[in-house]
Amino acid sequence: MQRRTFIRNSGMGLAAWAALPQELPGFDQVIPDLNAYAAGHEGLSLVEDEGYWDIVRTAFRREGNYINLENGYFSPQAEPVLLSTQRNAAYINATSSHFMRREQEQAIETARTALAGFLGVDVAELALTRNTTESLNTVIAGFPWLRGDEVVIGNQDYGSMNEAFEQNARRYGFSIKTAEVPLLPQSDEEIVKAYTRHIGIKTRMLHLTHLINLSGQVIPVVKIARAARAINPGICVVVDAAHSIAQLNFRLPDLEADIVGASLHKWLCNPLGAGMLWMKRDWIPRIWPLMGDTGAAPDNIRRFEHQGTRPLQNLMSIPHAIAFHRSIGTELKEARLKFLMKRWASAAAEMPALHLQTPWSSEGRNSAIATVNHDSLSPGQLAQLLFDKHKIFTVAIEHPIVKGVRITPHLYTSLNEVDALIRALRNPAGS
């Protein structure tokens, strides 16, 4: 990532930052320092420059005497975003029902507009939800299924999505076909065929996980979607983008999907309790909402937002989270996260007892997340040793396809911490 690209991305962030409430503490501390540092390192790559990332680290509050390499569950907020959330919560508390009755709607629309601009979609096609699970359960349960229909899913899709399909298959009488996505694919075509071999005239929906949470593998969504539509033009392509939004450098329409669900508490680093559901306009009146809302027109995307009283401060923080993200830029962010992953994964690949469960060296097929298996230790045992002996927090993955310890660095992860992981993997039981 060169200086010219950084300034382009940073300029977008600074413009957005300037439009935010300036009385919020923390908003004027990190970004100018990052800009000044980049200006002093003209023509140099920032991906491997620890001086730059030392400044980024100051935006994250961390506690505990351990190294956190389990950022796949959710991402912490940067300090300026956390402060804005706290301030908004205090404001809502102080104004009480007046806010909920007089200001709530505008706050939601401000967040919707900011997120739509960030994703590159029409505000009329974007609903604000609580997370990916809610977004996609809405679609799966509200789809106009007929008995005898079929849906194609992947063998490494998120568990909550699998359960939603299983429950509604029993309810509506449709069948589930499962694509056997290779753990370490040799080509995009291999993955495409895993899905298309199940698609026929009865297939009403194709569900794709853009970035598999178990292993960090990125699947070729566009190629699969195009091949599926060549077989069945009427198929509805639904994408789980929980981990790819704000981690991978793409715009939502690039996926060529009909419906996309994602969480904003992951790589956008927004507070917990905010997600999104994007739906092409022609699908909006065809999907039933989870909650009844007869006040919204059938073609109004807001019909999917009826949740009752909810913590609006989590939605109000979306513009601030976007501003912080843009101050670094998706391109640089993705490059840094992949650099950290490859640093430890390349070392692990040389260790005889370890086996990577991720296509870590395949460009376009990897991400910040990677999973590693040990010959003589179960995933749970390896994760426990990493924490007990080396104070490195990870998560054990026990899945029929992916078995190992998932490692997920973040923007605040230092090279010293990654190198500590490498040493620990060489001798898990050591002190």
Secondary structure, DSSP 8 states (H G I E B T S, - for coil): --HHHHHHHHHHHHHHHHTS-TTSTTTTTHHHHHHHHHHTTTT--STT-HHHHHHHHTTS---SSSEE-B-SS-----HHHHHHHHHHHHHHHHHTHHIIIIIHHHHHHHHHHHHHHHHT--GGGEEEES-HHHHHHHHHHHS---TT-EEEEETTS-HHHHHHHHHHHHHH--EEEEE---SS-S-HHHHHHHHHTT--TTEEEEEEESB-TTT--B--HHHHHHHHHHH-TT-EEEEE-TTTTTTSS--GGGG--SEEEEESSSTT---SS-EEEEE-GGGGGGS--SS--TTS-TT-GGGG---SS--THHHHTHHHHHHHHHHH-HHHHHHHHHHHHHHHHHHHTT-TTEEE-S-TTSTTS--S-EEEEESSS-HHHHHHHHHHHH-EE-EEEE-SS-EEEEEB--TT--HHHHHHHHHHHHSTT--
